[in-house]
Amino acid sequence: MAVVQPWAARLDHACGGRATLVAMATVIAGLLVGALAVRRGSAGLVVTAAVVLGAGYGLALASGLREMERLAPQSFRPSAAALHQITASGGFLTPLLLAVAADAVSYPTQLESMATIGVLCLMVTAAYSRRHLSHPGTPPAGCSRAPAAGDRQAGGTDARSDARGRTAEPRVSAPNDTTRSRRWAE
């Protein structure tokens, strides 16, 4: 997982959610390869599924933290990060739940069902991400420009970067700033 987490930063941008979509697609692919591995009884496919799922989990963890940073008000970020970590760690119980359900439903069917749910979640996430872009290439509100390939900007929509690509600290709003509160509620 730690090997692919820096890729999430390269895929992501303060004004878009590419890394989240790539992470979701990677996990879905891993689930389908895992289902195929069980159906064929192939050790090679099991190893491939483990690598793809590990990459997907690493991307999902890193991109989830970046989304949390982007969406949560600065005063709530530590709590939001803790909630994200708790929720993400809960995902490690999935193999146990699959084993418990194995008497009722086969492993391939369980993995394929999880992939189907993942595709539905991916579609909703992609549609929601695009809703904030009025036209492809148009930056969402609060962004100075549209995300471009290779962008590494971090720190939310208030981040500033210099010519060398270094990102300055995000601007901190006053506690009674209603603009930030409205953005969080949206």
HELIX and SHEET records of a PDB file:
HELIX    1   1 GLN A    5  LEU A   11  1                                   7    
HELIX    2   2 ARG A   18  ARG A   40  1                                  23    
HELIX    3   3 ALA A   43  LEU A   71  1                                  29    
HELIX    4   4 GLN A   74  PHE A   76  5                                   3    
HELIX    5   5 ARG A   77  GLY A   90  1                                  14    
HELIX    6   6 GLY A   91  LEU A   93  5                                   3    
HELIX    7   7 THR A   94  ALA A  101  1                                   8    
HELIX    8   8 TYR A  107  ARG A  131  1                                  25    
HELIX    9   9 THR A  178  ALA A  185  1                                   8    
END                                                                             
